[in-house]
C-alpha cells in the first residue's frame, strides 16, 4: 500500500492535497459540551438490569454505594434523563485540552487510493495521551465531593491508570492502581507515569489481596487480565476506609462521560460540511466506542440517519464476535454485579497481545444491547494486521497510534478499500483513542518479526 502511495500521487494534485491533509476542525472553549449524552434514555430497547450477585434481584443505586461515589451510581442506572449536566469544575478542567481536533486524513486516503473521505477524532492530544482523562476527571471530582480520600482502580496498557493517577492528584486524592501483569512488564513507562503522579502501582494478580492470592494459587504463572485487576481493586475499595473504586471502561457512567468526544465531533463534522456514513472505534469494554458513537447513534433511532457503527476488537479477545450474551461477572473473582453482556466468560484468559487495553472478557451492557438489537456491528482483527495499519497511518499522517487504536485504523482501512472496489465516496469517521509513543517496544517487536 505504501509503495503505491509513493509512486502514484505526484504533481500539482499532490502538492494541493499535502496542504489540505493538515486541515483540522476545532471548536472554541465555549462550544465544548455542557452536558453528557445518556443514550440509555433514548434506546428503543433499554438494557436489561444488572443483578445483585447475592440476591439476584435488579441492582439499585444504593447497592453500589459501598464501592462507587454515589453520583456515579445514580448515573450508572439512569435510564430517564437523556442529558446530564457536566459540573462546571469538570468542564473547566476539560478546557485544558478540549476540544480535541477532528482531522481529515488526506495522507491515508491517498495511500489507499480510496474515494472515501476519512476523518479521525484525535484524542491523543490529552495530557495523558488518550481519551481516558474524559472520565477520570469527573470520577475523581465526584469522589472528592463525597469526602473520599483514596481511590483505586485497575488498568491494562496503563492509559486509564495514568489518567486516574493524574486526576486524583488534581483533587488531592491518593490513588492505588492494579496493572495487568503482562502490561506492567511490556509497558514499564506507563507505570513510571502513574508513579510520577503519586500513584501506588501493583502488578496483578498480586499477593496483596485475597482475590490475587486465590488466582495465583490456582495458576502461579497467571499473566493477568483486566478481570483479575478489577477483582483486586474492588476488594481494596471494600476493605479500605474512605476509599472508592473507579473504572475506566465497561460501565455505563464511563461511556456517558466519554460522549464529549462524539458531541464535539458532531459539530466538527458540520464544520467540514459532511456527515459520517460509518463511525468506527476500537473495542475493549466500550468507553471510547460509546464516546464517539452514541451521540451520532441517537439520529439512527429517529430514522433521521442510517450511519453504520463498527466496533473493532482483537481476534485474541473477541467477545462481541464470538461471545455469548448472558449474565456474567465483570471480574474474575466474582465481586461485581452480574451484567447482561456479551462475554467470553469471566474466567477467560486472553493471549498476551500488546493492545493491553482491549484484553477484557466482556462488553458493557449498553453496547451489548445495541449489538443484540442490530444498531451496530463488530469485527475482530488480528494483531499483525493492526500493526500494519498503525504503521501506514504513522507514515501518512505523522501520528504513531496506540496498539488499541490500531484496531480502529485497521477496520477503517478495510472499509476504505471496499469503497475503492465499489467506487463509493463514503464518509468514514474513526476515533484515534490514543498515541503509541510509550508503546514503541511493541512496534520494535513488529518490525523485528517477533509479533504473532
C-alpha positions, 0 to 999 in steps of 0.5 A, spaced: 500 500 500 505 504 501 509 503 495 503 505 491 502 511 495 509 513 493 509 512 486 502 514 484 500 521 487 505 526 484 504 533 481 500 539 482 494 534 485 499 532 490 502 538 492 494 541 493 492 535 497 499 535 502 496 542 504 489 540 505 491 533 509 493 538 515 486 541 515 483 540 522 476 542 525 476 545 532 471 548 536 472 554 541 472 553 549 465 555 549 462 550 544 465 544 548 459 540 551 455 542 557 452 536 558 453 528 557 449 524 552 445 518 556 443 514 550 440 509 555 434 514 555 433 514 548 434 506 546 428 503 543 430 497 547 433 499 554 438 494 557 436 489 561 438 490 569 444 488 572 443 483 578 445 483 585 450 477 585 447 475 592 440 476 591 439 476 584 434 481 584 435 488 579 441 492 582 439 499 585 443 505 586 444 504 593 447 497 592 453 500 589 454 505 594 459 501 598 464 501 592 462 507 587 461 515 589 454 515 589 453 520 583 456 515 579 451 510 581 445 514 580 448 515 573 450 508 572 442 506 572 439 512 569 435 510 564 430 517 564 434 523 563 437 523 556 442 529 558 446 530 564 449 536 566 457 536 566 459 540 573 462 546 571 469 544 575 469 538 570 468 542 564 473 547 566 478 542 567 476 539 560 478 546 557 485 544 558 485 540 552 478 540 549 476 540 544 480 535 541 481 536 533 477 532 528 482 531 522 481 529 515 486 524 513 488 526 506 495 522 507 491 515 508 486 516 503 491 517 498 495 511 500 489 507 499 487 510 493 480 510 496 474 515 494 472 515 501 473 521 505 476 519 512 476 523 518 479 521 525 477 524 532 484 525 535 484 524 542 491 523 543 492 530 544 490 529 552 495 530 557 495 523 558 495 521 551 488 518 550 481 519 551 481 516 558 482 523 562 474 524 559 472 520 565 477 520 570 476 527 571 469 527 573 470 520 577 475 523 581 471 530 582 465 526 584 469 522 589 472 528 592 465 531 593 463 525 597 469 526 602 473 520 599 480 520 600 483 514 596 481 511 590 483 505 586 482 502 580 485 497 575 488 498 568 491 494 562 496 498 557 496 503 563 492 509 559 486 509 564 491 508 570 495 514 568 489 518 567 486 516 574 493 517 577 493 524 574 486 526 576 486 524 583 492 528 584 488 534 581 483 533 587 488 531 592 486 524 592 491 518 593 490 513 588 492 505 588 492 502 581 492 494 579 496 493 572 495 487 568 501 483 569 503 482 562 502 490 561 506 492 567 512 488 564 511 490 556 509 497 558 514 499 564 513 507 562 506 507 563 507 505 570 513 510 571 507 515 569 502 513 574 508 513 579 510 520 577 503 522 579 503 519 586 500 513 584 501 506 588 502 501 582 501 493 583 502 488 578 496 483 578 494 478 580 498 480 586 499 477 593 496 483 596 489 481 596 485 475 597 482 475 590 490 475 587 492 470 592 486 465 590 488 466 582 495 465 583 494 459 587 490 456 582 495 458 576 502 461 579 504 463 572 497 467 571 499 473 566 493 477 568 487 480 565 483 486 566 478 481 570 483 479 575 485 487 576 478 489 577 477 483 582 483 486 586 481 493 586 474 492 588 476 488 594 481 494 596 475 499 595 471 494 600 476 493 605 479 500 605 476 506 609 474 512 605 476 509 599 472 508 592 473 504 586 473 507 579 473 504 572 475 506 566 471 502 561 465 497 561 460 501 565 455 505 563 457 512 567 464 511 563 461 511 556 456 517 558 462 521 560 466 519 554 460 522 549 464 529 549 468 526 544 462 524 539 458 531 541 464 535 539 465 531 533 458 532 531 459 539 530 466 538 527 463 534 522 458 540 520 464 544 520 467 540 514 460 540 511 459 532 511 456 527 515 459 520 517 456 514 513 460 509 518 463 511 525 468 506 527 472 505 534 476 500 537 473 495 542 475 493 549 469 494 554 466 500 550 468 507 553 471 510 547 466 506 542 460 509 546 464 516 546 464 517 539 458 513 537 452 514 541 451 521 540 451 520 532 447 513 534 441 517 537 439 520 529 439 512 527 433 511 532 429 517 529 430 514 522 433 521 521 440 517 519 442 510 517 450 511 519 453 504 520 457 503 527 463 498 527 466 496 533 473 493 532 476 488 537 482 483 537 481 476 534 485 474 541 479 477 545 473 477 541 467 477 545 462 481 541 464 476 535 464 470 538 461 471 545 455 469 548 450 474 551 448 472 558 449 474 565 456 474 567 461 477 572 465 483 570 471 480 574 474 474 575 473 473 582 466 474 582 465 481 586 461 485 581 454 485 579 452 480 574 451 484 567 447 482 561 453 482 556 456 479 551 462 475 554 467 470 553 466 468 560 469 471 566 474 466 567 477 467 560 484 468 559 486 472 553 493 471 549 498 476 551 497 481 545 500 488 546 493 492 545 493 491 553 487 495 553 482 491 549 484 484 553 477 484 557 472 478 557 466 482 556 462 488 553 458 493 557 451 492 557 449 498 553 453 496 547 451 489 548 444 491 547 445 495 541 449 489 538 443 484 540 438 489 537 442 490 530 444 498 531 451 496 530 456 491 528 463 488 530 469 485 527 475 482 530 482 483 527 488 480 528 494 483 531 499 483 525 494 486 521 493 492 526 500 493 526 500 494 519 495 499 519 498 503 525 504 503 521 501 506 514 497 511 518 504 513 522 507 514 515 501 518 512 499 522 517 505 523 522 501 520 528 504 513 531 497 510 534 496 506 540 496 498 539 488 499 541 487 504 536 490 500 531 484 496 531 480 502 529 485 504 523 485 497 521 477 496 520 477 503 517 482 501 512 478 495 510 472 499 509 476 504 505 478 499 500 471 496 499 469 503 497 475 503 492 472 496 489 465 499 489 467 506 487 463 509 493 465 516 496 463 514 503 464 518 509 468 514 514 469 517 521 474 513 526 476 515 533 484 515 534 483 513 542 490 514 543 498 515 541 503 509 541 509 513 543 510 509 550 508 503 546 514 503 541 517 496 544 511 493 541 512 496 534 520 494 535 517 487 536 513 488 529 518 490 525 523 485 528 518 479 526 517 477 533 509 479 533 504 473 532 
